[in-house]
Amino acid sequence: MTDTLLLVGRRHTERAAKRHAARLRRRGVADRVIAATYENEPAELVEKGPIRGSGVGAGDDTYVVPMAPAPDHDTTRAIPGALSGAHHCEPVGTSPAVVRGLADRAEAVIEPGDGASLALVAFGETAGSKSYATTEQQATRLRETTAYGEVTTAYLVQNPAVECLRYNLSGDRAVVVPFFIADCEESERAIPEKLELDRGGLEYTDPLGTHEAVTDAIEAEFAKARALGSGTAAVRPVATDGRGY
């Protein structure tokens, strides 16, 4: 029996997902590595997407890693429903491995130090989402592994709100890292507008994108799911609480 590693995400993740899939093929982590995206609903993956008729999701040799920052309705319900019979891993953004990518994004524009602040900005909690729990966990990891004097969080749809962020930072220098897997409407327009970046005083980075730490995170989630040997959609995803448990 062969193993298939399937990277699944919304359309805006396509470029990044394909890059990670290519790296994983070179690493030889699975017999097949496929990247597939959808525009509106995960059902599109089977109905008209690139995996239609491929047999993906039909057996217990398929492992699905969502290209998402945190568990939400799609990762815990819609994707497992569309790809029944597959093993469903945690979204890649929950992995400790992506912290290196977040730190690298920040350090590329603001050097860590006691007088520097790092702010992690995410979408926030909505129905079926664990964005808050995941973002806070990654912020804790950044506090433990970087030398920034302050690591804080802000959200688009809940408090602490993005538009208040610049007034709440304590550092003389500050960098904002959007906690998204790839560029999207939120990272390209909504967050910069709410931060009023054109006023200056804040540096802003790209999301995780094609950073190799994301590739490492995907590989780690795949290895964990394969070792567990359980967690098909008929039962529940491997883990969905956003904390890795």
N, C-alpha and C positions, 0 to 999 in steps of 0.2 A: 504494500500500500504506500502511495506517495503522499508527501505533505505539500499542501498549498498554503502559502501565506498571502492573505488578501488585505490590502490597505484600502480602507473605504472612507470617503469623506464627501463633503459638499464640493460643488464645482470649483470654488476658489482655491481649494487645496490641491488641484490636479497637478500643477507644475511641481510643487514640492513633493507630492506623493510619488510621482514618476521618478524623481531624482533619488529619493530614498529607496524605491524599489530597485533601481539600477544598482545602487551600492550593495543592497542585500543580495542581489543575484551574484555579484562579484564575490561576496563573502561566502556564498554557497550555503546559506543558512537553511534553505528549504529546496525541495525539488522544483517548485514553481513559486514565483513571486509576482503578484498581479496588483496593479493600482486601478481602482475604479471609483468614479465619482457620480453624484446625482445632483440634479438642479433643485428639485422640490421635495420629493419623498424617496426614501430608500427602496421602495418597490420598483422604482425605475431601473435599478441595477439589474433586476431579473427580466423586467418587461421589455426594455429596449437598450439596456446598458451594455458595456463591453464584455460582461461576463455571461450574457445570455447564451444558453446552450452549451456552456463550457463545463458544466457539472459542478461548478463551485457551489458549496453550500449543501450538496446532496449527500455528503458523507462526513464521518468523524475525522477525516484527514485534512479538513479545511479550518484554518485559524484566521479569524477576522480581528484586525487591529483598527479601531476607529481613529481617523486623523482629526481628532477633536481635542480641545484643551481639558475638558471635564465631562463626566457623565451627564447625559441629558436624555430627553425622551427618545431621540434618535438612537443613541448608543445602547440604551437599556431596553427599549421596546421595539422601535421600528426596524432597526437593522437586524436584530435577531429574528424578528417576525418575517422579514423578507428573505433572510438566509438561514432558514431553519435547518437544524442538523449540524451546523458548523459549531466550532468552539469560538466563543466570543470573549475577547480579551478586554482589559481596561483601555479607555482612551489614552492615547500616547502622552497627553499632557499631565497625567497623574504620575508618571514615572519619575523617580528621583534623578534619572539620567538627564532629563531636560534642564535641570538646574544649571548645569554647566553651560548650556546654550544661552539661557537667560542672563547668566553672569557675563558671558563673553559679549553679548549684545550691549550690555551696560558699560562694561570696561572699555569697549572700543571708542566710547565718546566721553566718558567721565571716569577718571582714575579713582579707584576706591581710596577711602581715607576717612578720618574722623569727621571732617567737615563736608562730606559728600553724602547725599541722599539718593537712594534708589527706590522708585515707586513702580510697583507692578500693577498694571491696570487690566481688568478683565470685564467681561460682559456683566456678570452678576447673576444672582439667583432668580430663576423663573420656574414655572411649574415643571417638575421632573428633572430639574437641573441641580447639580452640586458644584456649580461654579465657585461659590464662596468658599466652601470647605477645601476644594482643591487649590484655589489661589492662596488661601491662608497657609496651607501646608507648604506650598512651594516658597512662600515668603519666609516662613520659619527656616526652611533649608538654606535660603540665601543668607539669612542672618548668621547661620551657623558656619557657612562656608566662604563668605566674602568679608572684606574689611571695610565695607561701607558703614559709616557712623549711624545711619538710619536706613531701615528697609520697611517700607509701608505699602499699603494697598489702597486701591480705589476702584469704583465700579460704575458702569454706565446706567444700571437700572436699580441700584440700591445704594444705601449709605455704607461707608463714606463715599460721597459722590465725586466723580471725576472733576466737575466744575469747581469744586472746593479745594482740590488737591494742592494747587500752588500756594494757597494760604496756610496749609497745614504742615508744610515741609519745614524742617529745622535746619537743614544743611545750607552752607553758602553756595554749593554747587549741587545740581539735581539732574537726574536722568530718569526718564519715564520709559518703561519697557512694556509694550502691549502684549498681554499674555494670550496670543492667538497663534495657531499653527501656521497660518499663511496670511498674506495681505487680504483684507476684505473691507467692506463698507465701514465697519466699526474702526478698524485700525487706520484706514486711509483718510477718512473724513470725520466721523463722529467724535472720536477721541481728540484729534488735533483741534477741532472747533471748540469743544468744551474746555480744553486746556488753554485756549487762546494763545497758541504757540507763536503767532506773529508778534506778540508782545515781548518775546524774548524771556530770558531767565530760566528756561527749561530746555533741556536737550531731550530729543525723542529718537527712539531706535526703530529698526525693523522688527517684525515679529520673528518667531523662531525660524520659519521658512525651511530652507534646505540645510540648516546647520547639522553637522554630523552627530551632534548629541541626540537629535531626534531619531536618526538612524539607529543609534545605540539603544535608545529607548524602545523602539519598535522591536528590535532583536531581543531585548530583555523580556518584553511582554510575551512575545512568541515562545521563548524558551520556558518561561514560567508556566504558561498554559499547557505546553506540551508535556512538561514534567508532572503537572497536576493530573492530566489525563481526564479532566471532567470539565463541566461548565458549558455543556451544549445549550443551545437556545431553548430546548425543551425543559431545562431545569432553571438556570439563570446564568447571566454572564459570570465570568470568573470572579470579578469583584466590581461592585458598582458604588461603593461609598465614597470614592474620591480620595481615600487615604491609603490605598494599597492593601487593605485588609479584606 
